[in-house]
Amino acid sequence: MASTEETFTLITRNLQEVLGADIIRSVLAEGRPLRCYWGTAPTGRHFLRAGCERASFLHSKTIRFSKPLLDVHAFLDNMKAPLELVAHRVKYYEFVLRAVFKAIPVPIEKLKFVVGSSYQLTKEYNMDNYRLCATVTEHDAKKAGAEVVKQVSSPLLSGLLYPGLQALDEEYLGCDFQFGGVDQRKIFTYAELYLPKLGYKKRAHLMNQMLPGLTGGKMSASDPNSKIDFLDSPAQLKKKLKGAFCEEGNVENNALLSFVKAVLMPISSLRLETQDPVHKTFVYKGQEGEEPAPAGTIFSVPRRDQSTLHYATFEPMEEDFRNKLIHPGDLKAVVTTALTELLEPVQKEFENSKEWQEVTNLAYPAAVTAKVVKPKKVNTSHGTNYEFPFHPQRVDEKNSLIYLLGKGKGKPKGTDATGEAQTALSTATEEVKGAPPAAAALEQAGENED
């Protein structure tokens, strides 16, 4: 049986930061399971990011996992979507997360999905929210949500409530620690400060690193080219990764290396540890006659010179890339292969689920783009002009002239126009028809000047 310290090390490995490590150790020493709160606000389409591999918590007998789908949070975040749309997104997120956890794989029967509004709208929760509002300053509330809530020049009150709800969730879900990205740090420290003031205990907080976007900068749900959607087709995936920022020898803000470190290697390591017979590690065989991968290998990089590099940890791989032993093209190729394999069962499940497809259409209805009608180019004896649709409310000599030059003789457009507009068009047309030829008009103008 693993000691308290061994279990603590296993739980916190590869994390960027841990707040309240003594709380984790204390619960482990008691011998009871840790209760984890890992919330998700269903806003934009869920995408691949660091943290997916943390579903490995479910393999541990020492952790009980709550996965709240925070519909009220999603609504409060600068009203990114109306409540009716958020309700569909809650269902979409559950479909995605269940499929992803199965693909990793982890035992989802130990995962408890909870919809935020099921407890956040209760009398007790609301009273605590009022108590919190009477304690927290506007400065602290705004600061806590700065990295998570969408920032605008004239913020809504809803954005100030968001951090408080996330803090209260810790008490109402009965967790020992909350897990999230390092971008949540200010909300976590806010919870550590204010929950004790309401008479509730302080919780621990575990944070993973944030992945850079594929094009550099921050990964964002609003920028489809910066992220990998779980339902991206192999062709879309290949195109995105081909265009990803990956400068030779540069390990800074390299999304491809970050994916290997934070997602692919941890998942491959988990599969190796559990000896999963179905889900393979991301270890690839070299050419015929090449030495097999050493024991403990969790990631391989086939190179264009026909050799293959094998890694049991990330640091040697990062160093090889820095020293230009791994070409960006080779890294992109192997990450494309690994992610395609990882997402394949998720996408198959989507293709076989009519309900999931219907929920997706309801949660993220296709944007209707207004069709812009461009003027049609027309060649005439008077040169190249453009034909514009006739607007009955905007009849003038210029419109009529364009029509006549563009179409020559014929029935004017706008025959269904009102009588007044049609009369105006006819009058303007007759004026143009009665005008003298251009040469005669110039001659007449000269005579008038004399």
N, C-alpha and C positions, 0 to 999 in steps of 0.2 A: 504493500500500500504506500502511495506517495506521501511524503511529508507535506506539512503546511507550506513550507517555502518552495518545494518542488511544484506543488499545485499552483501557487501564486505566480511562479516564473512561467509556467505553461500558459496561464490565463493572460498574462500581460506581455508575452513575447511579441515583438514587432510593432508594439504600440509606440506612438510618438510621445505620449505623456500620460501619467497617472496621478490623479489628485485623490488623497485619502487612502493611500496604500494600507495604512494601519487598520482601516475599517474592513478591507478585504481580508487581511490576515486574521483579524479578530473573529470574523464569521467562519472562516475555514477552521480556526482552532476550536470553535464550538462543535464542529462536526455536522452542521446542518447545511443544506444546499444554499448557494448564493442566488439571489433573485435579481435578474437583469432587466432593465428597461431600455429598449432600443426603439425609439419612436420614429415615425416617418410621416411627414405632412404630404398628402396626395395632391400635389400641384401639377407641375409638368410631367411628361412621360418619364417613367422611371428608367434610369440608365446605369450602365456598368460603372462602378466606382470602388474606391477602397472601402473596405468594411464588409463586402460580400463574403469574404473568407471567414469573417468573425462568426458566421453561422456554425463554425466548428465548435462554438460553445455548446451546441446541442449534443455533441458527442461526450461531453463531460457530465459525469454523474453529480458534480458539485454545483451545477448551475441550472436554474429554472428560468426560462426565457419568455418574456412578454414582448409582443410586437404590436404596439398601439398604432393604428392608422388614424392620424390626428386630423379629422375633418374640420373641427372648429379652428385649429391652428391654420389650416390651409385657407380658410375663409378670412381669417384675421390678417393674414400676410398681405396687406395692401389690396385686399379684395381681388386676388388674382383670378378668382372664379366664383360664380354664384353658388349658393348652397346646393341647388339642384344638380349642378354639374359636378360638384365635389362628391356628392353621393355616388355617382357613377364611377368616379375616379378611385374611391375607396375600394370598390369591387375590382376595378382593373388592377390596382396595386396588389391586392391579395392574390389574384390569378398569377401575376408576374412573380411575386415573391415565392409562392409555393412551387412554381415551376423551376425557379432558379435554385432554391434550396435542394430540390430533388436532383438537379443536374450536378450539384457540387460533389457528392451528395451528403445530406445530413438528415437525420430522422425528424421529419416535420411533425410527427405525433407529439413531440415534446415542446412544440412551439404553440404559444397561445396568442391568437390574433384578437385584438380588442379595438373596437371603434371608439374614438375619443369622446364623442357626444353621449355615449352610453353612461358615462359617469360624470362628465364635465357639466352636464345640465342639471345635476341633482341639487337639491336645496343646500346640502352641507357643503358641496364644492363651491357653489356660488357665494355662500356666506364667507368661506375662507378667502375667496377671491376679493371680496369687499374688504376684508380685514387686511389683506396684502396691499390693496390699493391705498388704504389709510396709513400704511407704513412706508411704502416705497416712494422715493423721490422721482420726479420726472427725469432728472439727469441720469439716475441709475437705471431706470427702465429703458431709456433710449440707448444708453451705452451697452446694456446687456444684449440688445437685439441688433446692434450695428452690423455684425458680420452675417446675420441670418435673415432678418427681415428686410425686405426690399426698401432701400433708402430713396426718398423723394424730397423735393424742396419744401413741400408743405405736408408733413407726415400726418396720417390719420391716427386717432386715438387707439384704434385696433392694434397698431404695431407696438404700442406701449404695453398692451395687455398680454401680448404673445409670450414674453419671457416668464411672466408670472404664472401663466397656465402650465408652462413646461416645468417650472419648479414645483407647483402643486401636484403635478402628475406623479412625482416621485413618492409623495405620501399616499396618494389614493391608489397607486398600483402596488404599494408595499414593497418597493425595491430596495436592494442594498447598494446597488450602483447603477448609474446611467452610462450608456455607451453611445458615442457619436464621433463625428469628425472634430478636428481641432478648431474648426470654425465655430463650434458651439461653446468654446471655452468661457466666454464672457457670460453666457447664460448659466453655465455650470457654477461659476464662482458666485453669481447672483443668487442661485439656489442655496449654496452653502452659507451665504450671509443672511438671507431672509427667512428660510424655513425655521431655524432655531428661534427667531423672534416671534413666530406663531406658535411656538411650543413643540415643534416637530424636530426630529433628529436630522443631523447632517448626513448626506450620502456621499459615497465615493464616485469618482468620475473617470472613465477610461476613454482615451481619445486616440483615434488613428490619424495618419497623415492624410492630407488632401492631395488628390492627383491633379497635375496640371492639365489644361485642355490640350487636345490634339494639335491645335494650331498655335499653342503657346498661350500664356496667361491662364485665367481661371476656367475650369470646366463649368459649363452652364447649360441648364435645360433649355434656355431660350436660344442657344446657338447650336443647331444640329450638327455642325461640322466640328464642334469642340468635344463631342461626346460619342460614346457607343451606345446606341439604343439596343435593348435586349432583342428587339424584333428586326434589327437591321439585317437585310439579306446578305449572303456571302459577297455578292457583287458590291453592295453598298459599303460593307465592312472593308473590303479590299481597297476601294476608292478612298475612303476616309484615312486609312492607315498609310496609303501611298502618299497622301498629301500632308501627313503629320510632320510636325517639326522634329527633326532628328539629324542634327548636324554632326558630322564625323568627329569623334573625339570629345564632343561636348556632352557632359552628363548633367548639366543644369537645365531644369525645366524640360527634360526629355520625357514626354508622355509615354513613349514605348518602354523605356527602362522602368518607369514608375509602375506601369501595368504589370511588368514581370515581377517586380519587387513586392507590390502590395496586393496583387490579385492572383496571378498565375502560379508563382512559386508557393505561396501558402496553400492554395488548393491542391497543387501537385503533391506537396508534402503531406497533406491530410490523406490523400488517396493512397500514398505510399504507406503511411502509418496504419491505415485501416485495411490494407491489402484488398481494396475493392476490386472484384473480378470483372466488373462491367466498365467502370469509369477509369480510363487509363491516365497515367501521369503524362506530363508533357516532356517525355524523354524520347528522342527520336534516334533511330538507328542510322549509322553512317553507311558509307559505301561498302560493297562486298569486300571482305577481307580486312575491314577496319576493326580495331579493337572495340568490344562492347563497352557500354557505359559502365563506369565503376559503381560499386554498391553505394547506395545513398544518394545517387544522382536524382535531382528533381526537375532539372530543365536542361535542354540541349539546344545548341545553335549550329545547324548545318551551314557550312560556309561554301562560297562559290568556288573555292579551290579543292572541293570534294572532301575536305576534312570536317570533323565535327568536334565542337567544344562542349564539354559536359560540366555541370555545376551542381554542387550540393547546397550552396549558399549564394546569396546575391553579391556579396562584396567582391569576390574574384571576377565575376562577370562584369560588374561595373568598372573594375580596374582594366579589364581587357578592352572594354569599349573605349575608355579614356586613352589607352595606348594604341588605339586604332587596329586592334587585332580582330575586332568585329566590325564589319562594314555596315553602315545604316541600311543598305538594301537587304542584307542577310537578316538583320534584326527585324525589319518590317515584315519580311517573308515568314519568319518563324512565329512572330506574334500574331500575324494574320491567320496562320494555320491553327495555332493554339486557341485563339478566341473563336474561330469558326467551329472547332470541335466542342468548345465549352457551351456555345449558344445553340448548337444544333438541336439538342433535345428540348430546349425551351421553345424553339420555333416550331418543332413538330407538334408539341402539345397545343400550341396556339392554332395551328392549321387543323387539328382534329377536334377543336372545341368551338362549336357554333356560338355557345353562350359567351365565351371569352371574346370572340370576334364582334358580337353584337354590343357587348359592354364597351369595347374599345371605340366603336363608332359613336356611342353615346357620350363617352367620357372625353373624347377628343374629336369632335366633329370637324370634318374637313373645312378649312377656311374657304369662303366663297370670294373669289377674286373678281372684281368688276372688270368686264371686258372693255378695253379701250379701243374705240373705233378710229382708225387712222384714215385720213383723207386719201381717196383713191387717185393715183396718178393717171392722168389722161393726156394723150398726145393729140394735138389739134394743129390746124394750119396756122394758128396764131402763136404757136409755141407750146411749151409744156405748162399745163396748169393743173389745178386740183379740183376735184368734184367734192363738194361738201353737202351733206344732207340739208334740205331746206327746213328752217325753223320758222313756223308761222308767226311767232311772236317777235322775230327779229328780221323783218323784211326791210331791206334797203337797197339802194342802187348797187352797192358793192356786191351784195349777195347775188343779185340778179345778173350782174356782169360776169361774175365767176361762173355762174350757171351757164350763161350763153356761150362764153368762151370754151368752157369744158365740154358742152354737149352739142353746140350748134343748134340747128332747128329741131323742134320737137316739143312734146308736151312738158310743161314745167313740173318739177317735183312739188309735192305738197298739195296734191289735188284734193286731199281730205281736209285741208285747212279751213279755217273759218272764212266766211264771206268777206269780212273786212281785210283779213290778211291776203286773201286771194286777189282782191281788187288792187291792193297795194303792189302786189307782185306784177300784175298785168300792167299797171301804170308805169312802173319802173322799167318793165321789159319794152314797152312801146317807146319810152324815152330813149332807150339805148338803140332800138331799131331805127329811130328817126334821126339819129345823130349822123352827121356827114362822115364820109371816109376819112381816115386819119390824115392823108395828104391834103385833102380839101380843107379840113379843119385847121391845119397849120397855116395854109395860105390865107384863110379867112382871118385867122388871128393876126397875121402880119398886116393885112389891110386895115384892121381895126386900130393897130398901133400907129399906122400912118395917119 
